[in-house]
Amino acid sequence: MGLRYIGSKARVAASIVDTVGAPGESRGVFVDAFCGTGSVAAAAAAAGWGIRLNDSLRSAAVTATAALIASEQAPFDRLGGYATAVAALNAQPGITGFITREYSPMSQEVAGVERRYFTVENARRIDAARAQIRTWHDEGELTEFEHTLLLADLLAATNKVANTAGTYGCFLRHWTSTAERPMRVSTRKLAARAVDLQVTIGDVFDVPYRTQDVAYFDPPYTKRQYAAYYHILETVAAGDEPQVSGVTGLRPWKHLASEFSYRSRALEALDRLVGQCGAGRVLLSYSNQGHVAREDLEAVLAAHGQVVVHQLGAIGRYRPNRAAAAHSSDVDEFLFDVLKPAAAAQAAA
Ligand SMILES: C[S@@+](CC[C@H](N)C(=O)[O-])C[C@H]1O[C@@H](n2cnc3c(N)ncnc32)[C@H](O)[C@@H]1O
């Protein structure tokens, strides 16, 4: 997928899905309720599961959905095929839109601060591609899957030329060589087969479950708030023009602040989340570097069902910058596997 994402489980997704096993006769779905890039959902889909995705960020839901789209679901009949549509996006002459005004050196004129997230040329390409996707969408040229796929391809291309150390929490003072390369949207290899897929964008507490579903929870475990760290991707995905502020041009994000990112609230929120989840089996990823200690989490989860803890081992976690990488030891990932009483009773019968 190419997107460097804090807390991505790309490297342990296969182990997580091995723990879950194949879907049974029950027709339950695998619910990736904090989907991020959707790496775990993609592994579950490959194992035959139907999928429900959720994230509070639109940019994450778009990226995770695109990873599951099969070629038969994105024929781009009205635009002459996928490759032709992407070539047409790349052929658009640049325009000065919101991204250029707020996130390239041109921001000096409107905001009084030079936000060096993108070169002017690349910001104009992003604005042009986003406007073209909107026009196609408004004129009915795209199916929903095709629209999502192009947005995800644009997010990936945007991310490649961002002048950052990996997140949008700040921009770099000097231009990196990748930021100076012309932005180009690329086609991707689409999934081999279509999966049964539902997608929601919203708070994890609003996701519905049935007993036969497996819920997978991968909450934030540090104070880093994704809505602030990935604010520009969110704006490209939404295609809106919010009132932004500060040196980094942050869009309003406080309404998306995650409870799991506050040390004082994380354990209570995890307890409530697993307690009210209607799925018979709940898998929770957590790290030994998170706000909550393993023993405390295990004690709280035991009140909701039978708990088995799998250690997924030290994973080479993506760190947002070199200093962070140098100063932290490797992360141990735990997978808490909770069998709720109703599901345990069924398994025993
Ligand atoms: C650790 S990341 C998930 C990484 C993902 N498993 C992957 O492999 O890319 C946590 C995700 O939870 C989302 N999130 C945080 N709080 C949330 C909430 N209350 N409801 C829904 N999503 C939330 C964040 O936007 C972020 O994408």
The ligand as a Gaussian input file, in Angstrom:
#p B3LYP/6-31G(d) Opt

LIG

0 1
 C       -3.402000       1.513000      15.464000
 S       -4.315000       2.283000      14.174000
 C       -4.948000       0.903000      13.267000
 C       -3.904000       0.323000      12.363000
 C       -4.423000      -0.770000      11.444000
 N       -4.714000      -2.000000      12.146000
 C       -3.433000      -1.003000      10.324000
 O       -2.877000      -2.113000      10.216000
 O       -3.186000      -0.072000       9.556000
 C       -5.733000       2.905000      14.997000
 C       -6.830000       3.490000      14.116000
 O       -7.951000       3.752000      14.955000
 C       -8.618000       4.911000      14.506000
 N       -9.408000       5.388000      15.666000
 C       -8.962000       5.979000      16.799000
 N       -9.980000       6.185000      17.657000
 C      -11.094000       5.716000      17.061000
 C      -12.471000       5.631000      17.461000
 N      -12.890000       6.086000      18.655000
 N      -13.344000       5.080000      16.606000
 C      -12.939000       4.619000      15.386000
 N      -11.653000       4.664000      14.964000
 C      -10.743000       5.194000      15.795000
 C       -7.510000       5.813000      14.025000
 O       -7.987000       6.756000      13.092000
 C       -6.517000       4.797000      13.414000
 O       -6.733000       4.662000      12.027000

